């Protein structure tokens, strides 16, 4: 497992930003192009981790690396073909805690310590489930690059492909680590009772979400309200937590149906067109 620790350079007071960007040009070019944040990164780079203790950050980096080294052989036991996934640790603006990324066709996982430090300070946080989820993103994108965010072409991709990609990563995480819904869909950030309540709310809104999503795809428009509802949370109050990230649950349920019908291995390379029947059936069924 190749591990690229950019954070260590960022923690040094004498860090040369342009030199760092040049040294890791392939990563930053792909990261800025696919996930954005270039202007914010350049502007706020000196402020990242300023409220964090350097020793604590290094302890968390060591923890991430040690858990990944335990998880890697465990994940490979479930793979018919071993995939070498690299790891990149850096301090960004905190919009993405981590994700899979393809750099010159090779799968990597990046972790933004600006976000990870805060998450790891939460006593309920399940680091193993979070790391496995991002690991599965990288493997999925390697085998099915049409789902990689850098390859999105339109509104449909930015909603449906993202939802299915999150679902695949979530289902594969549950496949490897088992656990409960609060583990593989929330990484322990919701307790069991709250996670079940969140699932009920999400299911009750399926048909409204689907109608809105279809309209936006037809009109080639995006709606930040729907994007937030499917993929993010507005804050850390319980109401915010219970009314966001529905796309992870929807995608998980669809991926589970595919795995039950066609086998788990099909999730790694299944094309979007093959999800059409499963997706439409899921969103139009009546409980």
C-alpha positions as CSV (number, residue, x, y, z in Angstrom):
1,X,0.0,0.0,0.0
2,X,1.5,3.3,-1.2
3,X,1.0,6.0,1.5
4,X,1.6,9.6,0.6
5,X,1.7,11.8,3.7
6,X,1.3,15.4,2.5
7,X,0.0,16.6,5.9
8,X,3.5,16.3,7.4
9,X,4.7,18.9,4.9
10,X,1.7,21.1,5.7
11,X,2.4,21.0,9.4
12,X,5.8,22.7,8.9
13,X,5.8,26.4,9.4
14,X,8.3,26.9,6.5
15,X,6.2,24.9,4.0
16,X,6.4,26.2,0.4
17,X,2.9,26.0,-1.1
18,X,4.0,26.1,-4.7
19,X,6.7,23.5,-4.2
20,X,4.2,21.2,-2.4
21,X,1.7,21.6,-5.2
22,X,4.4,20.9,-7.8
23,X,5.7,17.9,-5.9
24,X,2.3,16.3,-5.8
25,X,1.0,17.8,-9.1
26,X,-0.8,14.7,-10.3
27,X,-2.9,14.4,-7.1
28,X,-3.7,18.1,-6.8
29,X,-4.5,18.5,-10.5
30,X,-7.0,15.6,-10.3
31,X,-8.4,16.7,-7.0
32,X,-9.0,20.3,-8.0
33,X,-10.5,19.3,-11.3
34,X,-12.9,16.6,-9.9
35,X,-13.7,17.9,-6.4
36,X,-13.0,21.7,-6.8
37,X,-11.8,23.9,-3.9
38,X,-8.6,25.1,-5.6
39,X,-9.2,28.8,-4.8
40,X,-10.3,28.0,-1.2
41,X,-7.3,25.7,-0.8
42,X,-4.8,28.4,-2.0
43,X,-6.5,31.1,0.1
44,X,-6.9,29.2,3.4
45,X,-3.9,26.8,3.3
46,X,-2.2,28.6,6.1
47,X,-5.2,28.3,8.3
48,X,-5.8,24.6,7.9
49,X,-5.4,22.6,11.1
50,X,-4.4,25.9,12.9
51,X,-6.7,24.9,15.8
52,X,-5.4,21.4,16.0
53,X,-2.5,20.2,18.0
54,X,0.3,18.9,15.6
55,X,1.0,15.9,17.8
56,X,-2.7,15.0,17.9
57,X,-2.9,15.2,14.1
58,X,0.1,12.9,13.8
59,X,-1.5,10.5,16.2
60,X,-4.6,10.4,14.1
61,X,-2.6,9.9,10.9
62,X,-0.8,6.9,12.5
63,X,-4.2,5.6,13.6
64,X,-5.6,5.9,10.0
65,X,-2.6,4.1,8.6
66,X,-2.6,1.3,11.1
67,X,-6.3,0.6,10.6
68,X,-5.9,0.7,6.8
69,X,-3.0,-1.9,7.1
70,X,-5.3,-4.2,9.0
71,X,-8.3,-3.6,6.6
72,X,-6.4,-4.1,3.4
73,X,-5.7,-7.9,3.6
74,X,-9.2,-8.3,5.0
75,X,-10.8,-6.6,2.1
76,X,-8.6,-8.5,-0.4
77,X,-9.9,-11.7,1.0
78,X,-13.2,-10.8,-0.6
79,X,-11.7,-9.8,-3.9
80,X,-11.2,-12.2,-6.8
81,X,-8.5,-9.9,-8.0
82,X,-6.2,-8.0,-5.6
83,X,-6.1,-4.3,-6.3
84,X,-3.3,-2.1,-5.0
85,X,-5.0,1.0,-3.6
86,X,-2.8,4.0,-2.6
87,X,-3.6,6.4,0.2
88,X,-3.1,10.2,0.2
89,X,-3.3,12.2,3.4
90,X,-3.5,16.0,3.2
91,X,-5.2,18.9,4.9
92,X,-7.8,20.6,2.7
93,X,-10.7,22.9,3.3
94,X,-12.8,20.1,4.9
95,X,-15.6,19.7,2.4
96,X,-14.7,16.1,1.7
97,X,-13.5,14.0,4.6
98,X,-12.3,11.3,2.2
99,X,-13.1,9.6,-1.1
100,X,-11.8,7.4,-3.9
101,X,-9.8,9.1,-6.6
102,X,-8.3,7.9,-9.8
103,X,-4.9,9.3,-10.6
104,X,-3.6,8.4,-14.1
105,X,-5.9,5.4,-13.9
106,X,-4.7,4.1,-10.6
107,X,-7.0,3.9,-7.6
108,X,-6.3,5.9,-4.5
109,X,-8.1,7.1,-1.4
110,X,-7.6,10.6,-0.1
111,X,-8.3,11.7,3.4
112,X,-8.6,15.4,4.4
113,X,-7.3,15.7,7.9
114,X,-9.1,19.0,8.4
115,X,-12.4,17.0,8.4
116,X,-11.0,13.7,9.7
117,X,-9.6,15.2,12.9
118,X,-13.0,16.5,13.9
119,X,-14.8,13.2,13.0
120,X,-12.2,11.2,14.9
121,X,-12.8,13.3,18.0
122,X,-16.4,12.0,18.1
123,X,-16.5,9.2,20.6
124,X,-19.0,7.2,18.5
125,X,-17.1,7.4,15.3
126,X,-16.3,4.0,13.6
127,X,-13.1,4.6,11.8
128,X,-12.9,1.1,10.4
129,X,-16.3,1.5,8.6
130,X,-15.4,4.9,7.2
131,X,-12.0,3.8,5.9
132,X,-13.6,0.6,4.3
133,X,-16.3,2.7,2.7
134,X,-13.7,5.0,1.0
135,X,-11.5,1.9,0.1
136,X,-14.6,0.4,-1.7
137,X,-15.1,3.7,-3.6
138,X,-11.6,3.5,-5.0
139,X,-12.0,-0.2,-6.1
140,X,-15.5,0.5,-7.6
141,X,-14.2,3.4,-9.6
142,X,-11.3,1.4,-10.9
143,X,-13.6,-1.3,-12.2
144,X,-16.5,1.0,-13.2
145,X,-14.9,4.3,-14.1
146,X,-18.2,5.7,-15.4
147,X,-19.2,6.1,-11.7
148,X,-16.1,8.2,-10.9
149,X,-17.1,11.8,-10.2
150,X,-14.4,13.0,-12.6
151,X,-16.3,11.3,-15.4
152,X,-19.7,12.8,-14.7
153,X,-21.2,14.4,-17.8
154,X,-24.6,15.8,-16.8
155,X,-27.3,16.2,-14.1
156,X,-28.3,12.5,-14.3
157,X,-24.8,11.5,-13.5
158,X,-24.4,13.9,-10.6
159,X,-27.5,12.5,-8.9
160,X,-28.0,8.9,-10.0
161,X,-24.4,7.8,-10.4
162,X,-23.4,9.5,-7.2
163,X,-26.3,7.9,-5.3
164,X,-25.5,4.4,-6.7
165,X,-21.8,4.9,-6.0
166,X,-22.5,5.7,-2.4
167,X,-24.8,2.8,-2.2
168,X,-22.3,0.4,-3.7
169,X,-19.6,1.5,-1.3
170,X,-22.0,1.3,1.7
171,X,-23.2,-2.2,0.7
172,X,-19.7,-3.5,0.1
173,X,-18.7,-2.1,3.5
174,X,-21.5,-4.0,5.1
175,X,-20.4,-7.1,3.2
176,X,-16.9,-7.0,4.5
177,X,-17.5,-5.7,8.1
178,X,-21.1,-6.7,8.7
179,X,-22.3,-4.3,11.5
180,X,-25.5,-2.4,11.8
181,X,-27.0,0.4,9.7
182,X,-25.6,3.1,11.9
183,X,-22.1,1.6,11.2
184,X,-22.0,1.2,7.5
185,X,-24.3,4.1,6.6
186,X,-23.4,6.6,9.4
187,X,-20.0,5.3,10.7
188,X,-21.4,5.5,14.2
189,X,-22.3,9.2,14.0
190,X,-26.0,8.2,14.6
191,X,-27.0,5.8,17.3
192,X,-29.1,2.7,16.5
193,X,-32.5,4.3,17.4
194,X,-31.8,7.5,15.4
195,X,-30.5,5.5,12.4
196,X,-33.7,3.5,12.3
197,X,-35.8,6.7,12.5
198,X,-33.7,8.2,9.7
199,X,-34.4,5.2,7.5
200,X,-38.1,5.5,8.0
201,X,-38.1,9.2,7.1
202,X,-36.0,8.4,4.0
203,X,-38.4,5.7,2.9
204,X,-41.4,7.9,3.3
205,X,-39.9,10.5,1.0
206,X,-38.8,8.2,-1.7
207,X,-41.5,8.9,-4.2
208,X,-41.3,12.7,-3.8
209,X,-37.5,12.6,-4.2
210,X,-37.8,10.4,-7.3
211,X,-40.4,12.8,-8.9
212,X,-38.1,15.8,-8.2
213,X,-35.0,14.0,-9.4
214,X,-36.7,13.0,-12.7
215,X,-37.9,16.6,-13.3
216,X,-34.4,17.9,-12.7
217,X,-32.8,15.4,-15.0
218,X,-35.3,16.2,-17.7
219,X,-34.7,20.0,-17.3
220,X,-30.9,19.5,-16.9
221,X,-31.0,21.6,-13.7
222,X,-29.6,21.0,-10.2
223,X,-31.3,21.8,-7.0
224,X,-29.1,22.4,-3.9
225,X,-32.0,21.4,-1.7
226,X,-32.2,18.0,-3.2
227,X,-28.4,17.7,-3.4
228,X,-28.2,18.4,0.4
229,X,-31.1,16.0,1.1
230,X,-29.4,13.1,-0.8
231,X,-25.7,13.6,0.0
232,X,-25.0,16.0,2.9
233,X,-26.2,17.4,6.2
234,X,-26.8,21.1,7.0
235,X,-25.5,20.8,10.6
236,X,-25.1,18.5,13.5
237,X,-28.4,19.0,15.2
238,X,-30.6,15.9,15.3
239,X,-33.1,17.3,12.8
240,X,-30.3,18.1,10.4
241,X,-28.9,14.6,10.7
242,X,-32.3,12.9,10.2
243,X,-33.2,14.8,7.0
244,X,-29.9,14.5,5.1
245,X,-27.8,11.8,3.3
246,X,-30.9,9.9,2.0
247,X,-29.0,9.0,-1.1
248,X,-26.7,6.7,0.8
249,X,-29.7,4.7,2.1
250,X,-31.5,4.6,-1.3
251,X,-28.3,3.6,-3.1
252,X,-27.6,1.0,-0.4
253,X,-31.0,-0.6,-0.8
254,X,-30.7,-0.7,-4.6
255,X,-27.2,-2.2,-4.4
256,X,-28.5,-4.8,-2.0
257,X,-31.2,-5.8,-4.4
258,X,-28.6,-6.2,-7.2
259,X,-26.3,-8.3,-5.0
260,X,-29.2,-10.6,-4.0
261,X,-30.2,-11.1,-7.6
262,X,-26.8,-11.2,-9.4
263,X,-24.2,-11.7,-6.7
264,X,-22.1,-9.2,-4.8
265,X,-19.2,-9.3,-7.3
266,X,-21.5,-7.8,-10.0
267,X,-21.5,-4.5,-8.1
268,X,-17.9,-3.8,-8.9
269,X,-18.4,-3.5,-12.6
270,X,-22.1,-3.1,-13.3
271,X,-22.9,-0.3,-15.8
272,X,-25.5,2.4,-15.1
273,X,-27.9,1.1,-17.7
274,X,-28.2,-2.2,-15.9
275,X,-29.4,-0.3,-12.8
276,X,-32.3,1.2,-14.6
277,X,-34.9,-1.5,-13.7
278,X,-33.7,-1.8,-10.1
279,X,-33.8,2.0,-9.6
280,X,-37.2,2.6,-11.1
281,X,-38.7,-0.3,-9.2
282,X,-37.2,0.8,-6.0
283,X,-38.5,4.4,-6.2
284,X,-42.0,3.5,-7.4
285,X,-42.8,0.6,-5.2
286,X,-45.4,1.2,-2.5
287,X,-44.6,0.1,1.1
